[in-house]
Amino acid sequence: MPTQPGTDTLVPVGATEALLCSYRHEATPPLNLATSRRITSGVDELTAHLNGLPISSPEDTVCLLGQPTEHAFVFGYPGQRAAVIRLSNCAWQREGATRYGGDLRKVTAYWGVRWDQ
C-alpha cells in the first residue's frame, strides 16, 4: 500500500507509472511544458533509487546543477493522488520530504533521456 503524502518518504511505493515533465528555463513563469514522457516499467526501481538517496546534504558538496531545463517527476497510483517530485537546488523534494545527491542522468535515463534534454 502506498505511503500517505506528508510523510518523510520521498516517493510513495506502489506507483504504476511515472511521467517526466520538462520545462525550458527561457520561458517566463509560469514555465510552459516543453515535453512529457511516460514509463510503466522500472517504476519500482526508480522509486527505490530516489528513496535511497541521503536525507541530509553532504558537507562540503558543491551543486553543479546548472542546466537549461527544469524537470518534474510525477508518479501515478491506481485510485489515489499522484506524487510530484521536483529537483531544486540539488535537492529532490515532495511535500516536506527531501533527498540529496543522486545523478540526474541516471534518473532521466529511465525515460531514455539525456540529463540536458
Salt bridges, closest charged atoms under 4 A:
GLU17 OE1 - ARG38 NE 2.46
GLU95 OE2 - ARG81 NH2 2.52
GLU95 OE1 - ARG94 NH1 3.49
ASP103 OD1 - ARG105 NE 3.07
ASP116 OD1 - ARG114 NE 3.60
